[in-house]
Amino acid sequence: ERATAHLKIGRTLISSMAPEEIGEQIFEIVNHLKRATPLITAPEERKRVAELNLAAGRRAKISEAYVSALNYLTDSQALLTEDCWSRDRALAFDVMLNRAECELRAGLLNEAEEHLSVLSERAESRTEDSAVACLRVALFMTQGQFDRAVEACQGYLRRAGIYWPPQPTKEEVEREYAKIWQQIGARKIEELLDLRLATDPDCQATQDVLAALSTPAWFTDENLHELVGAHIAN
């Protein structure tokens, strides 16, 4: 009877609230629905509750309550159907990505690595690929595995059409600098400052990976670090 009552309360809260109100009361709503999970059998309702748990997990993550966030995200993943990667791929990816991040922040490194490995095979866009690569860098840096952090970034760069050796020569770095100076041309610094900021999501995704690569490159190879710094500045 309690489970039925909690389900009724949760449904009533959802149906009677505007979207912004649901966001404000998200923890109360999902905590009621959690107590009624076995009674939620319709696929569409399970998906909706999974989305609500994802929202609660994100909100807890922002507050750095990573263990609580992980509980919500684990519940969210459990509500998805077995064929979620074909039916609700974007939702499944988002849930697992946030879960992996919370596992990393909570010190559950093995679990985080396992989920990030799955996501690296599931990423379909440059933005998704970048998000996974950056988290893998954070994971490997935490473990002191600088070479693996570099490889995670270079794997992304290769898929983006950028091929850098893990230990470039000084001549290769100088050639990259020459390309950058060629792009700058005769423009003054003041003119560069007035240029529009990049808004292309693929470009921003690559910049995120380059920024993530900077630290492990500093630990592994001076020339690689210089190469990365040049392209970040560019």
N, C-alpha and C positions, 0 to 999 in steps of 0.2 A: 504493500500500500504506500510506503514511503517513496519508493522509486516512481510510482505512478504520480504521486503528488508533486515530486520534484520536476518530473517531465512536464506536467501541466503548468507549473509555475514558470519554468524556462520558456515554454512556448508562448505563454501569455505575455511575458516580458518582451519577447522578440516581436510579437504581433502588435503590441501597443506602443512601441517606441519608434522614434525617427532614427535614421542611421547614426546620427551624431550622438544620440542618447544611448544607443547600444554600445558605442565606443566607450562612453563614460561609465557604463555599468557592466562592462565586458566580463570582469572577474566574477561578479555575482551570477551572471547568466550562465557562464560555462560551468561554474561550480554546481549549480542546480542540475544541469544537463549531464554532468559527469556521474552523478548519482543515479541517472536513469539510462545510462549507455546501453545496457542489454535490451531495453525496450525500443531503442531507436533502430529500426530495421530498414526503412525505406531508403534506397540509395541517395535520393536527392536530399533528404533530411540529414543523412549521415555526412554528405558532402558539406552541407551548410554548417553543421556543428564542427566539422573539421576546420572550416574557414574561421569560425569563431574562436576555436582554440589556437589557431595560428595567430590571430589578432591579439589574443591574450598573451601568447608567448612573446610576440614582438614587444608588447607594452612592458612586460616584465623584463625583457632583455635590455630595453632602453634604460630601465631603472637599475641595471646591473644585478638584478635578482636572477642569476643564471640558473640556479637549481630549480626555482619555481618556473622559470620560462621553459626549462627542459621538460618538466612534467606536463605542461600544456602542449608542447610540441610533440611529445611522445604520444599523448592522447590523440592529438590531431592525426598523426601518422597511422595510428591503430584504427581510426575510423574510415580510412581510405580503402577502397575495394582492391582486390588482388590485381585487377587489370588497370590500376590507377595510372600507370605510365602510358597507357594508350587512351584512356578515357579522360583523365584530368592531369595531363603531364605537367602543365605549368604549376598547378597547386602542389602536386607531389614533389616537384623540384624545389619549390619555395619552402615547403615544410622541412624537407631534409637538409636544405642549406642552412636554415636558421637553427635546426637541431644540431648540426655539426658545429656551428659557431658557438653555441651554448656549451656543447661538450668540451670544446677547446678551452673556453673561458673557465669552465668548472674543473678543468684538470683531467677530464676523461679522454686522454689523448688517443688511446687505441680505438675507442669508439668513433672519435672524430675522424681519424685517418680512414677507417673502414667506410664511413659514409661519404667522405670526400672522394675516395677512390671510385665509388659508385657514381657520384655526381660528375666526375671528370669524363665518364663515358656517356653520360646522359645530356651534357650541355649541348644545346643546339644553336645558340647565338653567341656572338662575341662578348656580350655583356655577361651572360651566364658563365661562359668559359673564364672570363676575367675574375668574376667573384669567387669561383672555385680555386683558381690559381693563387689569388691573394690569401685566401684562408689556408691553403696548403703551405704557403711560404711562412705564415705566422706559426703554423704547427711545427714545421721543420726547424724554424729558428728557436722555438721553445725547447726543442730536443737537441739543439746544438748541431743539427745536420745541415750545415751550410751548403754543401754540394747538392743535396736533394732540393733545397730551396731554390737554388739557381736553376736546376733542371726543371722544376715545376714552372718557373717563369719562361724558360726557353722553350718548353713544350708549347705554351700558349703562343709565344712569338712565332714559332714555326708554323703553327696553324693559321696565324695572321699573315704569313708570307714574309717574315723577317728571320733571316738565318744568321745567327751569331755563334761563333765558336765559344766554348766555355772559357778559353784562354786566348783571346785575340792578341795578335802581335801589335807592336807599336805602330807599324806601317798601316795596319788595318784601322787602327784608331784614327790615324792622321787622315786616311782617305775619307772616313766618316765626317771628320771635322771639315774637310774640303767641300763635301756635299752641302754641309750646313751653311758654310760661308757663301757658297754659290747661291743658295736659296735666299740668304739675307741680301746679297748684292750690295748696292751702294746706299741702301736705306740707313738712316740714322737711328740711334737708340730711341729717340723721341717718337719716330714713326712706328717703330715696333711696339711701343707701349700703347699706341692708339689703335692697334689692330683688334678686330673683333675676337672675343674669346671663342674657343672651339666649342661647338654644341653638338657635333656628331657623336652619337652614343658609342660607336665603334672606336672612334679616336680617343674618347674619354676612357673607354675600357682599357685600351692599350697603354695610355698614360698611367692608369692605376697600377698596371702590372710592372711598368718600368719603375715607378716609385717603390713598389714592393721589392723589386730586384736590387735596388741600390744598396741596401744593407748587407745581404748575403754576398753580393759582388765585392763589397769592401773587404770582407773576410777571406774571399777565395782568390781574387785576381785583381791586381791594380789596374791593368789595362781595361778589363771588363767594367770595373767601377767607373773609370773615366769615360768609357763609351756610353754607359747608361746615363751618366750625368750630362753628357753633351746632348743626348736626345731628349732628356727631360727639359733641359733649358730651351731646346728648340721647339 
